Amino acid sequence: MRLFLYWRLSTAAREAPKVGNSVNRCCRVFKKNPSPGKILKGGISMYILSTKADFDSAHFLKDYEGKCANIHGHRWTVSIDVKGKKLTETGSTRGMIVDFSELKKSLRKLTKALDHSLIMEEGALKKNTEEALSDEGFRIIKFPFRPTAENFAKYFYDKMTEGGYNVAKVSVYETPNNVASFIPDED
């Protein structure tokens, strides 16, 4: 994974001292912002579009040592950044890398499929427990991975990439303060 320095640096990053092994020691902090809509990575300019979608669901972490082993819920927020070096030059999407409405529709289709469900790892519950929940009308969605924010960041990255998007980053928030991100390695 590579470190990206966005043109909009946070106030804290701009004001942080350049001492020790801080982030500012390994990153160039700009006195002036580069052109809007670009990130800097080895001198290559990129356009980045971002959108978010939310869903509410319950999950639990089988074999976890802590309170997250119990069923609990989240309002998950999925944020996606797509990138492009060039803008479309013709047609109705002229001046865009992708149409925001299509990007939002694609992400919302994925998040809507998980909304108001119990998301769980395959085999995490006993068969009779799973059957009892289903008999009671609970909507259960099983995944071949543990339902962590990290795994969901990769899941949404894969799904959006399969949908034809040039994904730069996917972040999945379990809470407003807890986020896991997936950034593909570009080597």
C-alpha positions in Angstrom: 0.0 0.0 0.0 1.2 3.5 -0.8 0.9 6.7 1.1 -1.2 9.2 -0.7 -1.0 12.9 0.2 -4.3 14.6 -0.7 -4.3 18.2 -1.7 -6.6 19.1 1.2 -4.4 18.5 4.2 -6.1 18.7 7.5 -5.4 21.7 9.7 -3.8 19.4 12.2 -1.4 18.0 9.6 -0.5 21.5 8.3 0.2 22.8 11.8 1.9 19.7 13.2 5.6 20.2 14.1 8.3 18.6 11.9 10.1 16.7 14.6 11.1 13.1 15.3 9.4 10.3 13.4 6.2 12.2 12.9 4.2 11.9 9.7 5.5 15.3 8.6 9.0 14.0 8.6 8.2 11.6 5.8 5.6 13.7 4.0 5.9 17.0 2.3 3.6 19.5 3.8 2.5 22.2 1.3 2.3 25.9 2.1 -0.1 26.2 -0.8 -2.5 23.5 -2.0 -2.0 21.9 -5.4 -4.8 22.2 -8.0 -8.2 21.0 -6.7 -9.2 17.4 -7.5 -5.7 16.0 -7.6 -3.6 13.9 -5.4 0.2 13.8 -5.5 1.9 10.4 -5.8 5.4 10.4 -7.4 4.4 13.5 -9.5 1.4 11.9 -11.1 -1.9 13.8 -10.9 -5.2 12.1 -10.3 -8.8 13.1 -10.0 -10.6 11.5 -7.1 -14.4 11.2 -6.7 -15.9 10.1 -3.3 -19.3 9.1 -2.2 -20.8 7.4 0.8 -23.7 5.0 1.6 -25.0 3.7 4.9 -26.7 0.5 6.1 -27.9 -0.8 9.4 -27.2 -4.4 10.4 -26.2 -6.7 13.2 -23.2 -8.9 13.4 -21.0 -10.8 15.8 -17.4 -12.1 15.8 -17.3 -15.8 16.5 -14.4 -16.9 18.8 -13.6 -13.2 19.5 -12.5 -12.6 23.1 -14.5 -9.5 24.0 -18.0 -8.0 23.8 -18.1 -8.1 20.0 -18.6 -11.9 20.3 -22.2 -11.0 21.1 -24.7 -10.0 18.5 -24.7 -6.2 18.2 -25.6 -3.6 15.6 -24.0 -0.8 13.7 -24.9 1.9 11.3 -22.2 1.1 8.8 -21.0 3.8 6.5 -19.1 2.8 3.3 -17.1 5.5 1.6 -15.5 4.9 -1.8 -13.0 6.9 -3.7 -12.6 6.3 -7.4 -9.7 7.7 -9.4 -8.9 8.7 -12.9 -6.1 10.5 -14.7 -8.3 11.9 -17.4 -11.8 13.4 -17.7 -14.2 12.2 -20.3 -14.0 14.5 -23.2 -17.3 13.9 -25.0 -20.9 13.0 -24.3 -23.1 13.6 -21.3 -20.3 12.8 -18.9 -17.9 15.3 -20.5 -15.7 16.8 -17.8 -16.2 13.8 -15.4 -14.3 10.6 -14.5 -17.6 8.9 -13.8 -21.1 10.0 -13.3 -21.8 10.6 -9.6 -25.3 9.3 -9.9 -24.1 6.0 -11.4 -21.4 5.7 -8.7 -23.9 6.3 -5.9 -26.4 3.9 -7.5 -23.8 1.1 -7.7 -22.7 1.6 -4.1 -26.2 1.9 -2.7 -27.3 -1.3 -4.5 -24.6 -3.2 -2.5 -25.3 -1.5 0.8 -29.1 -1.9 0.4 -28.7 -5.6 0.1 -27.2 -5.8 3.6 -29.6 -3.3 5.3 -31.5 -4.6 8.3 -30.0 -8.0 8.4 -27.8 -10.2 10.5 -24.5 -10.5 8.7 -22.4 -13.5 9.8 -19.5 -15.8 8.8 -20.5 -19.1 7.3 -20.6 -21.8 10.0 -20.6 -19.2 12.9 -23.8 -20.5 14.4 -25.1 -24.0 15.0 -27.3 -25.2 12.2 -30.4 -25.5 14.5 -29.8 -21.9 15.8 -29.6 -20.6 12.3 -32.7 -22.5 11.3 -34.6 -21.2 14.4 -33.7 -17.6 13.5 -34.8 -18.1 9.8 -38.0 -19.7 11.0 -38.7 -16.6 13.0 -38.3 -14.5 9.9 -34.8 -13.0 10.6 -32.9 -12.1 7.5 -29.5 -13.7 7.6 -26.7 -13.0 5.1 -23.7 -15.3 5.3 -20.2 -14.5 4.1 -17.1 -16.7 3.6 -15.2 -14.3 5.8 -15.5 -12.9 9.4 -17.7 -9.8 9.2 -15.1 -7.2 10.3 -14.8 -3.6 8.9 -11.5 -4.7 7.4 -13.0 -7.6 5.5 -16.0 -5.5 4.4 -13.6 -2.8 3.0 -12.0 -5.4 0.8 -15.5 -6.9 -0.1 -16.8 -3.5 -1.3 -13.5 -2.8 -3.1 -13.9 -6.1 -5.0 -17.6 -5.6 -5.8 -17.1 -2.0 -7.1 -14.0 -3.0 -9.1 -16.0 -5.9 -10.7 -18.6 -3.2 -11.5 -16.0 -1.4 -13.7 -14.9 1.3 -11.3 -11.2 2.3 -10.9 -11.3 2.2 -7.1 -8.6 4.1 -5.2 -9.8 3.4 -1.6 -12.8 2.0 0.3 -13.4 2.8 3.9 -15.9 1.1 6.2 -17.0 2.9 9.4 -18.5 0.8 12.2 -18.9 3.9 14.2 -18.2 7.6 13.4 -14.8 7.1 15.1 -13.8 3.6 14.0 -12.9 3.0 10.4 -11.1 0.4 8.3 -9.8 1.1 4.8 -8.6 -0.9 1.9 -6.2 0.6 -0.6 -4.9 -1.7 -3.4 -1.2 -2.2 -3.8 -0.2 -0.6 -7.1 3.1 -2.5 -7.5 
